[in-house]
Amino acid sequence: MKAILARLFPKTITNIFPGQRIALWLFVPLTALTLWRSLHHIFAPDGGAQTIATIPLDSYTDAGAAAVITVFALWGLSQLLIGLLYLIALVRYRALIPLLYLLFTLEYAVRLYIGHIKPIETVETAPGAAANLPFAIAGLILLALSLWPRRGVAVE
């Protein structure tokens, strides 16, 4: 248990990734996806609310639709900051990737819960809602792989 905590919360943050290489490789598309989604939420005219999430904005008042679009853009800003942290970890601080996988897993597990207790009306199942459970499960697997030490890699 002590070794797992040391990999999750390293005393020294280095650019050495101690886990299985597949977890490092899959962190690249995860980072790209996070950055793409964030920029889409920020710059798409509807923030992706109707065109992707199928929220029926055209049935809302103008003010209601504008509020949803603004919330999506603000969410995009949060995703952009997370994506930039992922990118920084990939480039310079790979020892943080296990911790970032833990946060990723928690985010998608809690999204699943919040979506259940506070559902949003959509015309179809939104891709983000459909991805919550698979991403939470994938996050758990990738977290485990990131914590499973590779041979020959020393961890402080």
N, C-alpha and C positions, 0 to 999 in steps of 0.2 A: 504493500500500500504506500509506503514511504517513497518508493521509486516512481510510482504513478504520479504522486503529488509533485515530486521533483520535476517530472516531465511536463506536467500541467503548469506549474509555477516555478520555472527555472530561476535559480539565484542570479545567474548571469545570462543575459539574453544575447545569444550568439546567432550566427547564420548557419548553425549546424542543425539539421533536421534529424532527430534521433529515431524516428519511426520508419515504417515500411515505405519504400519508394512509391508504391501505388497511391498512398495517401497524399504524398507530396505532388505527384503528377495530377491527381484529380482535384487538387486545390486550385490549379491553374484555370480549368473551365468554370469552377465555382466562382472564382474571382471575376472572370470575364462576364459571366451571367449576372452577377450582382452589379457590376458596373453598368452593363447594358440596360438592365431593368431600371436602375436608378436614373439614368439619363433619359430613358423613355418616359418615366413618370414626370420628370421635370420638364421636358421639352415638347412632348406630344400635346396637341391642342386640348385634348380631353384628359390628359394625364394617363391615358390607357384605361380610364374608368369604364367607358362604354365600348371602345374598340377592342379591348382585350378582356377586361373583367365582366363585360356584358351587363353593367349596371345601366338600367334604362334612363339615362340622363334626360332624354327627350320628353319623358313624362314628368320631370321635375319642373318647378318654377325656375326661372333664370337664376335667381339668387341661390336656390338649392343646388342646382347643377354647378354653379360657380364655386360653392362651398366644397362640394365633393372633389372637384378638379383641384382646388387649392390644397385640400388634405392629401390628395394623391401626390402632388408636387412636393409637399413637405415630407411625405413618406419617402419620396425619391431622394430628397436631400439626406435623410437618415441612411438610406441604402448606399448613397454615394460615399458618405463618410465611412461606413463599414467596409465598402469595397476598396476604398483607398487604404484602410488599415490592412486588409487582406493583401493588397498589392505591395505595401511596404514590408509586410512579413515575408512575402515571397522573395523580394529583392534583397532584403537586408537582415531580417530577424526571424529566420525559419524556426527557431526554437519556440516561437509563440504559436505555431500552427496547431499543436494539440489543444491549446486553450481556445483558439479561434474555432476549432471544430466543436468544442464543448458549447461555446456560445451559439454557433450556428444550429446545433441540435436543439438547444433550449429554445431558441427563437422559433423554429418550426413546430416544435411540440406545443409551445404556448399559443402560436398562431392557430393551430388546430383547435385548441381549447376555446380560445376567444371567438373563433368563427362559429363554434357550436353554441356558445352562450349568448353571442351578439351577432346573429346572422345578418347579412346584407342581402337585400333583394337583388337577384340577377335574373336575366332572361335564360341563360344557360349556366352550367357549372363553370365558374371562372378557373382558368388554368392555375392560378395561384392557389386557389382553394383545393383543387385536385392534387397539387404537388405537396401540400403540407405533410401528409402522412408519409409518402415515399421519401421526401427529403429528410424528415425526422429519423426514419429508419436508416437511410443512407448515411446520415450524420453520425448515428450511433456506430455504424460499421466503420466509417472512416475515422472516427474518434478512437475506436479500439485499435485500428491499424496504425494510427499516428502515435499511440502510446506503446505499441509493441516494438521493442527495440530491435534495430538491425544489428547483425553481427559486426563487431569491430567499431561501433560508434559509441564513444564514451559520453556519458551524461553526467553533469555535475550534480 
